[in-house]
């Protein structure tokens, strides 16, 4: 996400130089480029103007902090203002009431229904018991879509007929009966904003005790998302969920929404899977935009996705000097389950540079090729990689549709992974992951 904006900002900040004190002419040279980068990212021009002036005020005539160069001082200022521009959010769902009631609103096509199931799974990860209520009675198959998603993820579901206020009230009673403590209301959308839609949403809010009302907005629509946020503000919003952020290379909506609407971006949809919804941490997102990574989110994703017992067993064998290809395959699949590899690279400091080296290569395809090679091995070969000689390599290559050289690279990758285990001292769990990425807890 934000690839174009990140690249332009990086190029702009490289232009800034100077020693001791940042002179106005040094600042102007870089900020002109920053301004153009933001405008090309479809950020509202008034927002850009205010942003540039605030950055200028932070750095003009300021002594360089100990240990920082002039460009680093500017990056620090830009990062601080980006955090402020993005809204400074770091909170997830606000739980309260019996049950907590979350009302999702937005236009048709913004991703409300898929966001509803994502939010339900997020609540479940927080230790709650969600129920989904289908209130979109206008779009054909909307109820069936939500029911199918709920059944697939084993989330409680409720639907009905009649006025939406009555359906919502019945859903809350059903949640209380089933001891579900979170109800998510998937309301109807429109292709455009009209009085009928707003009246329906206002009646619904008046009829039930809504804990939070969250606008679901498509980040790919840029400034249109800002206009939608302003229009829905009339019903009273508690925040925004930006969908399709993984495909938004520009970032205009994310950078404009807070300033233009006064609403914080609370959550971000980062992929198509039901698990691909994360709390929108403004500080982490600013760091990601500037190419400095987002290790904390990566650690959290690892902690959610990795099978701890399997990881401990694999670690034990790695430290004993015998990582099997079955172990290696398990590791590959766990990494794939964490989300698109490109998105994970964004979270690593310097990851954008690695992505540039992979430009034009299909990383997901490369991972599938590795899987195919391992699955073309016999059970004995997977358990004892040292048995794989030239003849076996050729057979494995034929069975997986690759060249023997590819099998050689896979074998070397397994050996390198085994060596890494000894370097990292065999720690497991979140602390081990933190050590893996060179972090040491708070204040990293």
Secondary structure, 3 states (H helix, E strand, C coil): CCHHHHHHHHHHHHCCCCCCECCHHHHHHHHHHHHHHHHHCCCCHHHHHHHHHHHHHHHCCCECCCCCCHHHHHHHHHHHHHHHHCCCCCCCCCCCCCCEEEEEECCCCCCHHHHHHHHHHHHHHCCCCEEEEECCCCCCCHHHHHHHHHHHHCCEEECCCCCHHHHHHHHHHHHHHHCCCEEEEECCCCCCCCHHHHHHHHHHHHHCCCCEEEEEEEHHHCHHHHHHHHHHHHHCCCEEEEECHHHCCCCHHHHHHHHHHCCCEEEEECCCCCCCEEECCHHHHHHHHCCCCCHHHHHHHHHHHCCHHHHHHHHHHHHCCCCCHHHHHHHHHHHHHCCCHHHHHHCCCCHHHHHHHCCCCCHHHHHHHHHHHHHCCCHHHHHCHHHCCHHHHHHHHHHHCCCHHHHHHHHHHHHHHHHHHHHCCCCCHHHHHHHHCCCCCCCC
